[in-house]
Amino acid sequence: MDKKYYITTPIYYPSGDPHIGHCYTTVACDSIARYKRMQGYDVMFLTGTDEHGQKIEEKAKAQGITPKAYVDEKVAVFKKLWNYMNIDYDRYIRTTDDYHVSAVQNIFKRLYDKGYIYKGEYKGKYCTPCESFWTESQLDENGCCPECHREVKEAKEEAYFFKMSPFADRIEKLLLDTDYLRPKYRAQELVNNFIKPGLEDLCVSRTSFTWGVPVTFDEKHVVYVWIDALSNYITALGYENSTYNDYAKFWPADVHMVAKDIMRFHAIIWPAMLMALEEPLPKHLAVHGWITFLNKKGEEQKMSKSLGNVVDPFMLGERYGVDAIRYHILREMALGADSAFSNEIMINRINSDLANGFGNLVSRTVAMADKYFGGTLPAEREAGEFDDSLIECVTSLRAKVDLCIDETRLKNALEEIFTAVDRANKYIDETEPWKLGKDESKKARLAAVLYNLLEAIRVISTLLSPFMPNTMPKVWQQIGASEADATYDNAGKTGVLPADVTVHKGEILFPRIDIDKEIEALNAIIEKNMADAKANLSDEEKGKEFTPPELSDEITIDDFAKVDIRIAQIKSAEKVKKSKKLLCLQLDDGFGGRQVVSGIAEWYKPEDLVGKKIMLVANLKPVKLCGVESNGMICAADNADGGATVIFPDQSLPNGAKVR
């Protein structure tokens, strides 16, 4: 078996301070890397920072410092956070590292010499915050960037382009016919949006700013940031440089893990680059969603510093412990989906799983061993009912977790582990050790029950250790296990602890949190952050605060009566294939049903709309949008984020009722 394993995070863009949203990918990759090391793999875990581009240049200029000084300061903060979150990476790459710069120049020249890069003129839309070029058809309904929904600029300049079309068929097959992309359902979305319309050549150089890797044979050009950034996965192993010599050993990567907003770069552009270079493709690309902020009204918002809702991982770690935060963010997010973050969700998870579940299991078991046997179990034991069920659950656990790790489904891995925690707690209820302890003739049976529990805890804590590396050694100390007992090989069996194992009562691993008091304290912190953020908004950001639009011209009551607004219910919803903005809704309007197309796909998932009542302008003349007929329009309001919020009326209103 090949015992080499290479896993990467994206390299982070240090244009601001890191927050809890940055932590997910890094903690996830760290947990997988730790698990693979535990399995005996020689692991390379790479992370780093993507430090070039126009946005960095502009931020540095605004502060009156050099771009390098700006990124040096930000990188120090990222590294401090990774150290605080117990991230055990093997290599950290910065795109300003000399070896990476020269390697990127060599890669660019190789692609040029092979005929895949040519000089032309770029004319189109450019989003500075995302460092992304967009065609007119790809912009959102407000003519803004489809990713961050901020203003794009007209760009016209001499540029080099990378030919993408020669690789379109191969990339389509990669996405649709292999398990390269996880979750697989995202593959069709990419094919429909980028490949089927015709894969456009990629602009790969800029001349309007200088903070980037110079093109060696045309130095007024700098390499477009995504060619620069994506190359890090191989330059960090020594590709086209002599600083490292790990390329043959670790490439191709086993897993690139990225957030969904940079999926297309890794799913389309990166494979095309590697195909052009005639290098092997990565084995898997795991794409996760965003951590969104759930405010006190229960409304989801993307984390935003201007909203004051960026959750500080340093503060959370101080209050609850780093391992509890690591566990929470991994346990809440299913691969591919977004995860809503709120104080209440986090505290309830810590209380239910860690305090009441695993922590209570450890403390009860150790306390009973101490109470009934003075801390040291007798060697004489008597098997009984329920033992086999617990042992089967525990010994089958490792294989289930292995599969989840191999498929980058960390939420499911933790769910499997906590199924065993629940089974062990149930075993306590079934065997009633407190009753056995009152009967001297049942002491051998009690010893067996407690030994089985200690073994269950040993296996569970071993498999939890990659996710919660600070806490599990404390567990091993309490249950009388050595590090040699808590190995991957030993996690597949029971009977590892000494027959006369001695436990050691210790501190409470996860103190139960008073949820009402803690939520009040955390909300006060967030409200202060929001007030501070509002006070510290730049003039540009203040311009984005919501200002009601001008009132329309006056109309008469007769004019208003011509607009027929009805209550309708959404029966089904799906994305319109040729558009990023449109959803096709099937409505029960009280008159036999109708189809309406609405430009709300950026703010609402189709599955979240099904069953909702909406307000429908029912007497609009039918039109076709992207080839799909629309019979009406649903009512929505502008919001302060520049988006739209659908108006959901009372669910009790009958379909077809007229809005007066």
N, C-alpha and C positions, 0 to 999 in steps of 0.2 A: 504493500500500500504506500502511495506517495504521502509522506508525512510533512510536506511543506504547505504552508498556508499564508496567503497574502491578502490582507483586508485594508481598505482605505476609506477614510472620510473624504468629502470634498475639501479643498483648501479654502479656508474661510476668508472672506473679504473684510479686512479690518477697517471699515469706514466708520465704525462706532463701537460702543462697548458691548461685550457679549451679554446675552440674557439667557433665560431658561430654554428658550427656543433653540439656541445654538447647542445646548447640551445634549439633545436627544441623539443626534447622529453619533457624536463622539462617545457618549456613554454606551450606546448600542454596540458600536464597533469594539470598544474596550471590553465589553462583556463577552462578545463572541471570541475575541482574541484570547482572553483569559481562559475561556472554556476549551478552546483548541489547544492551548499550551497544557492545560490539565489533561487533555487526551493524549499528549505526547508529541504534538506537532511542533515543528520549527516554524515559528510565526514571525511574520513581518507585518506590523501594524503602523501604517503611515498616516500622519495628519500634517497640517501646516497652514500657511497663509498665502493668499493670492494678492500681491501687493502692488500691482501696476494698474494703470488706467487713468482716464480723465477725471473720474470722480475723486480719486486720491489726490491727484495734482491740484484740483480746485480746492479741496478741503485744506490741504497744506498751505496753499497760497493765502487762503482766508485767515489762517493762524500766523502767517508770517514766518513759516519754517519750511525746511526742505521736505519733499515727499518722503525721503528716507528717514528723516527724523520723526516725521508723523507716524510712519508705519512701525518704526522701532518702538515707539511709545505704546501703540496699540497691541503689538505682538507680545509685549511684556504682560499686558493685562490678560490676553488669551492664555498664555502659558501659566500664569498664576491661577487662573480658573481651572485649567486642566489638572494642575497639581492638587488643587483643593478638592476637585471631584475624583481624585485618585485614578486619573487616566494614565495607564501604563503603556504609552506608545513607544515603539521601537525607533522611529525616525521622525524628525520634524523638518519639513522642507519650507523654505521661504523662496518665493519666486524672484527675490532680489539676490539670492545666493549666486556667487560667480559661476559655479559649475552648472547651475540650471540655466543661467542666461546664455552661456556659450553653447549648451546642448540645444536650446530652443533655436538659436541661430543656425546650428547645423541641421536641425530638423526642417526648418523653413527652407534652407538652401537645397536640401535633398528633394523636397516636394517640388520646388521650382525646377530643379534640374530634370526631374522625372516628367515635367510637363503638366503637373496638376495645379500649379500656381501661375497666374498670368497677370499682367498689369492692365488696369482699366480705369474707369471713373465710377465712383459711388455717388448715387443721388437717391436720397430716400429719407426715411425717418430713423432717428437714433435716440435711444433712451439712455441718458448718462448714468442714472442710479443703477440700472441693470446691466450697463455696458452691452446693450443688445441693439442690433439693427432689426427693423421691421418693415415689411411692405405695407402699403396703404390698406390692403384687404385684411391684414392681420391686426390692425389697431382695434381698440374697443369702440363702443358706439359713440363715445365722446371724442374719438380721434386721439386717444392716449395709449400709453403702453399697455398691452394686454396682460402683463404680469403684475406690475406695481400700480397701474392706472394713473401714473403721473404724466406730465406733459412731455411730448417728444419734440425733438428739434429737426428742422430740415438740415440735412448734411449733404454737401457736394464737395468732393475732393478726389484727387488722384488716389488710387488704392490698388492693392493686389487682391486677387480673388482666388479662392480654392474651388476647383471643379467638384461639385457634389453629385451631379447626375450620373457619372459612370458607376456610382456605387448604390444607386437607388434600389435596384432589384435585389441586390445582396442584403441590403439593410432591411428591406421589407421581409425577406425570408428569415433573417435573423430575429426580427421582432415577432413574426407570426408563427414561424415553424420551429422555434427552439424555446428553451426556458431561460434565455438570457435575461429577459426583463421580468422583474417581480414587483408587484403582482401582474399577472399576464393580461388582465383586462385593460391595462393602459396601452398595450401595444396597438390595438386597433385605432385608438384615439390618435396616436402619433402618425400612423400610416394615413389615416383619413385627412388629417390636418396639414401634414407636411410633405408626404411622399406622393400621394395620389394626385394632388393639384400640380405636381411637378417640383422636384427638389431643386431649389434655386442655389446657384453658386454663392459661396460664403465670402463676404468681405473680410480679409485677414490682415489688413494693415491700415494704419491711420497716419495722417500728416498734420492734423490740427492740434496735436499736443505731443509732448516729448517724453512723458514719464512711461516708458515701456522698453521692451527689448529692441534695440536698433536692428534693422535689416542690414546685414553685412554688405550686400552688394548695392544698396540704395538707401543710404543712411538718413535721408530726410523722412523715411518711413519707420514707424515702430510696429512691432508685431501686435496684431489684434489680441486682446487680453485672453480670449477663450482658447486660441491656439497655444498661447503661453501657459495658461492655467492647466489645460487638459494634459499637456505634455509632462506635468509633474509626476504622474503615476509611473512613468518609465525613467525619467531623468533621475529620480530619487533612488533608482536601483543601479544607476551607472550607465544608462543608455546615452550614447554620444558624449560620454565624459569619463574621466578616469578617477573621479573622487570616490565612487563606489564600484563594487564589482559583484552585484547581486542579481543582475538581470536574468542570466541563464538559470539561476536557482529559483527565483520566485515568480517570474512572469510566465504565463498570464496570471493576472490577479484572480483570486477566487471570488471576491466580492468587492464591488464599488458600492458604497451606500451613499445616497444623496436625497435631498428633499425634492418634492415634485416640481418646484419652480425652476430647477436646473436639469430636469429630466431630459429635455430634448437635446441639450448639448452632449449629454453622456450617452444617449440612446441613438443619436443620428450622427452628430459631428465627430465624436470620438471614434466610433467604429470606422467611419469614412477615412479619417486620418490614418488609422492603423492599417486599413486595407491598402491605402496608397503607399504606406511605408513597407507593406508586405510583412507585417508583424502579426503574431497571434492576437485574437480578440480576448477580452476578459471573459471569464466564465459566467458571471452573473452581475446584473445591475439591480440593486434593491432600492426601490423608491418609496419613501415614506411621506406622510402628509405634514401639515403644520400643527404646532401647538397653538391653539387659539385661546384667547382670554374670554372667560365667561363672566360678565359683569353681574352686579347685584340683582339686576332685573332678569337674569337668565339669558341675556342676549350674547351671542358669540361675536367677538371682534378679533381681527387679526392683531397680534401684539404690535404696539406702536409706541415709540418713545414720546411722540407728540401727544398721545392720549394719556400718558402717565401709567400705562398698564404693563410695562415691561417688568417681569418678575425677576428680582435679583437673586441668583442662585447662592451667592455668598450669604445673604440674609436668611434664606430658607434653610441652608445647611446649618447655620448657627442655632436656629430654633429647633430643628427636628433631627439633625444629623445627616451627613452626606449620603449614607446608605439608604435612608428612608426616601430621600429625593431621587436617588438613582432608581430605586424600586418603583416609585410612583410613576415617573415619566415613562418607564419601559412597560409597566403593567397596563397603562391606560391606552397606549396607541397600537392599534392593529396595523399591520403592514399595508401601506397604501392609503390609509384613511387619516383624516385630521383627528386631533384629540383636543377636546375642550378642557382648559385649565381653569379651575376656580379654587379658592381657599377651602370651600366646603367639600368639594370632591377630594382634594388632597388629604385633608384631615380625616375624613371618613375612611379613606383607603388606608391611611396609617393606623387608625384605630381598629378597623375591622380585620385587616390582614396581618398586620405586624404586631400590634399590641394584644388584641383579643385572640388572634389566630396563632401565629408562630411563637411570639414572645410568651404567651400564656402557656402554650404547650411545653416549652422549655422550663419555665419557672415552676409549673405544677409537678412535672416529672422529677426535677431535681429536688424540690421541696419534699415530695413523698419519699424519695430514696433517703434523704437526710432524716426525715421524721421516723420512718419505720425501721431503718437499718443503720442509722448513724452515719450515712453517706456511702458506706461500702456494701455492695450487694453480696449475699451469700452465693456460693457456687452451686448449691443445690436448687434446682428449679423444676417446676411442674408445668408441662404444657396444658393448654385447655382451649375452650371454645373461643372463637374469634381470632386466635393467633394466626392461623394460616391466611385468613383474609387480609390482615394487616401486612404480613410478610410478603404476600403476593403483590400487594399494591406497592410496597417499598422496592422490591427487587425488580419490578417491571418499569419503574419510573425512569431509570437512566436512559433506556432505549427510546422512550417517548420524548424526553428532553433532547436527546441527540438529534432526532429527526427535526424537531422545531428549530434547533440551532442551525442545522444544515440548510434549512429553508428560510433562514433569517426571520422566523416568526417568534420574536422574543416574548411578546404578550402571551402567546400560546404556551411557550416554555414555562413561564411563570404560573400560568393557570394550571398546568399539569403538576407542577411542584406543590402548589397550594391545595390541589385535590388530595395529595398525600398528607398535607398538614391537617386538613379536615378529617381525613380517615383516621389519623392518629388521635385527634381529639375525640372522635366518636368512639374509638377503642377504649378510651378512658371511661366514657359513660357506660359502655357495654360491660366492662369488666369490674367496674366499681371498686377500685383499689382501696378506698377508704373503708369499705366494709370488710375486705380481706384482711386489712391491717388490724382489725379488732379480734380476729380469730387466730390464735397461735398455730392451729393446725393448717392454716391456709397460707403460712408465710412462704412456702416454696412456690405456691401459685403466684403470690404477690411479687416475689422476686422475678419470676418469668415475665409477668406483665410489665414491670418497670424496666427490665432488660430489653424487652421488645421495643418499648417506647424510646429508650436511649439509642438503640440501633436505628430506629426510624428517624430520630432527630439527626443522628450522624449522617445518614444518607442524604436527607433533605438539606442539611446545612452544607454538605460537600457540593451538591449541585447548585445551591444558592450562592456559593462563594464567588463565582465570577461576576455575579450581579451586585453582591453586597460584600466586598472584600474586607472592609473594616470590621464588620460585626461578627462574621462567622468564626474567626479564631477565638473570640470571647465565648461563643457557644461551645466550641470544642473543649475549652478549659472547664466550663461548667459541667459538661457531661462526662468528663474524664477521658476524652479522646486526645490522642497526639496528632500532629500533622501527618504522620505516617499512616494513621488510621483513616484520615480524611483525604484519600486519593481517588482518582477516577476509577481505577481497578476495583477498589473496595466499595465504590458506590453502587456496584452491581450485585452485591450480596449482603447477607446479614451474618452475625456471628463473629464479627471482627473485634469488637471490644473485649477486653479481658473478662472472664467469667466473674471475677471479683472486682469489677470496675468500681472506682471511687469517684463520686461527684463532688463538686465544689460550688456551694451557693455563691452567686455573684450579683452584680448590679442588675436592675431591671433593664432588659435590652431595649424595649420600646415603651416608654412611659405613656400611659393613656392621656390624651389631650382633652381638656375641657373645650369642647367645640364652640360653644357660645362666646366664651371669653376670647378665645383665640381668633375667631372670625372677626369679632369687634376690633381686636388689636390690628389684624392684618388689613382690614378695610380702612382703618384710620391711616395706616401707612400708605396704602394705594391712593386714598383721597388726597393726602398731602403731596404724593408724587404727581398726581394730576394737576393740582394747583401750581406746584413748582414748574411742571412742564409747560403749563399755559403761560406762566409768567416769563419763562425763558425762551419762548418761541422766537425764532428769527423773523425778520420782516417778511421773508418769502413764505414761511410757514403760517404766519398770521394771516396772510392773504388767502390761505386755504380754509380759514374758519368759515362756517356756514353763514352766508348772507342771503336772506330771502330774495328771490328774483322780483323784478318789477311786476306790478299787477298788470294783467291784460286789460284791453279796452273794455269799457262797460258794455253789458248786454242786457236785454230785457228778459222778463220772466218767460216770454214766449220763446226767445232764443234758447234759454236753458231747458225748456220743456222738450226741445227737439233731441236732446241727449238722453237716451234710454239706458239707465244704469241698473243692472240686475244683480242679484245674488246668485252665484254659481259655485259648484264644488268641483275640485280637481280630482278626476278619477285616475288619470295616469299622466306621466310626464317623461319626456326623453329629450336628449340633445339633438338638435338639427345637425345632420352630418357635415354640412358645408360651412358651419359657422361655430365660432367659439362663444358667441354672445346669445344665441337663440335657443329657447326651449320650445318644444311642441307639446301643448297641453290639450288633453281631452277632458271636456267639461260636461257636467250635468247641469244644464241651465234651466231645467224645469220644462223644457219644450222639446225634449227628445235628444238633446246633446249637440255639441259643436266642437270644432277644433280651433284653437287660438295659438298663434305664435307670439312669444314674448321675449324681449331682450334682457332677461334676468339671469342668464346662465352663470355670470360671473359671481353672483351673490347667493344663489340658491342651488342646492343639489336636487336633482329630479326626485329622488326618493323622499326628501324632506317635505315636499309639497303635496304629496298624495293625501287626499282626505281633507285638505284645508278648504275653507270657504273663502271666496274672493269676491271683489266687486268688478263687474264686467260691463264695459261699454258695449251694449248688445246690438246697436243699430248702425255700426260702422260698415261701410261698403267693403266687401271682401277684397283682400290683396294677396299677392304671393311674395313671400320673403324667402330668399335662397331656394326658390322653387317649391316651397311648401305653402299651401293656402291657409290664410288666417281670417277667421270670421269674428272680428271684434278685438277688443283690447282690454287687458286687466289694469286696474288702477294701482298706481304706486306713487310714492312721494320721494323727493330728493332728501338725502341725508347729509350730515356734516362731513362724511368721508368722501363725498363726491359720487357716491353710488346711489342706488335706489332701494327703497324698502317697500315691499308689497303691503297693501292695506288688507289685513285679515279681519273681516267683520265677525260678529258673534256667531259661533257654530250652530246655535239653535235656530237661526233664521232659515226659512224654507228656500229651497232652490227655486229661482224664478221670481222671488219677491223684488218689487221695484224700490229703488233707492230714490227718495223724494228730496 
